[in-house]
Each structure stands twice: as C-alpha cells, then as structure tokens.
Amino acid sequence: FDDGEKHKSIPSITDIIRESRYSFTTCEIKMKHLYTCFAAIRGGIPTYDIKAQIHEFIKKFPDQFKFFYPDGLTFSSSNASPTYGQYNVTAICNGDYMTPYYKKIRDKFTAMFRRKAFLHWYINEGMDETEFTEAESHLDDLLLEPEDYG
C-alpha cells in the first residue's frame, strides 16, 4: 500500500482495512458490519504491537464488528521485507458490503441450475445433482446468516 505515503504507524496499517482505495474489488467498503477479516502483515512489526492495535481498532468501531466467532479479526506477521514500501498488508474481509455480490452469484447460479445448464458435464464427472441443491442452500444460508447475527 505504498502510494507515496509513508505508513509508519500500526494504526494506519489497520485503518486500511476500512478504506476502499486500497481494495482490489469494485465494492464500496462503507459497511455497517464486518463479519470476519484476516490480515497478512509484512515488514517486521512486532506481533504484540499488532495484536494491541487490532484490539484498539475493534474498540474504536465496536458497532461495525459482528463476528461469527470470537477471533473474527486475525492476522499473521512476517519479518520479511516487502518489495515496495516499508510495510505490506494483504487483508481478506467479509462484511455486509459483500451481500449484493453474493445475491448476484446466487441468482445466476439458480437460473443456470433451473435450466440444467452445463449440469451434464458435472454429472459425467461423477457429481450428483443433489450436490447442486446443497450448494444453492449454502448460498441462501450465506445471505441469511448476517441477518441472524443482527
């Protein structure tokens, strides 16, 4: 995330999780809730400092975190130097901002499955049609889970 700025503090590193300008997707990260997030951090930052800052980050925005499990915001740290910049963060997050994309995937999957499009290829490879029904059910659950956690 070195775009000419020098991020020398851990708070600036954790804050990039919320900024869409650092995202590789076209979705807006203006979210109500963050469900889970994993961050891989490179650049020799002490693990204790990262852990303390993540807890501060969660305290700073308590209403935005609706974790499905206790450690919904996890990280790994490496002392390896990044190619560009002083620090490097790769974050994979799931929040309510992803719901429209999950709905779009579900709608396309349902439309193709109802028409049995390409189904014969998968059946010829040994899959059963019930596996597709289960996948459709899992997509529905994925959309309903956030509502259950409020």
C-alpha positions, 0 to 999 in steps of 0.5 A: 500500500505504498502510494507515496505515503509513508505508513509508519504507524500500526494504526494506519496499517489497520485503518486500511482495512476500512478504506476502499482505495486500497481494495482490489474489488469494485465494492464500496467498503462503507459497511455497517458490519464486518463479519470476519477479516484476516490480515497478512502483515509484512515488514517486521512489526512486532506481533504484540504491537499488532495484536494491541492495535487490532484490539484498539481498532475493534474498540474504536468501531465496536458497532461495525464488528459482528463476528461469527466467532470470537477471533473474527479479526486475525492476522499473521506477521512476517519479518520479511521485507516487502518489495515496495514500501516499508510495510505490506498488508494483504487483508481478506474481509467479509462484511455486509458490503459483500451481500449484493455480490453474493445475491448476484452469484446466487441468482445466476447460479439458480437460473443456470441450475433451473435450466440444467445448464452445463449440469451434464458435464458435472454429472459425467464427472461423477457429481450428483445433482443433489450436490447442486441443491446443497450448494444453492442452500449454502448460498441462501444460508450465506445471505441469511446468516448476517441477518441472524447475527443482527 
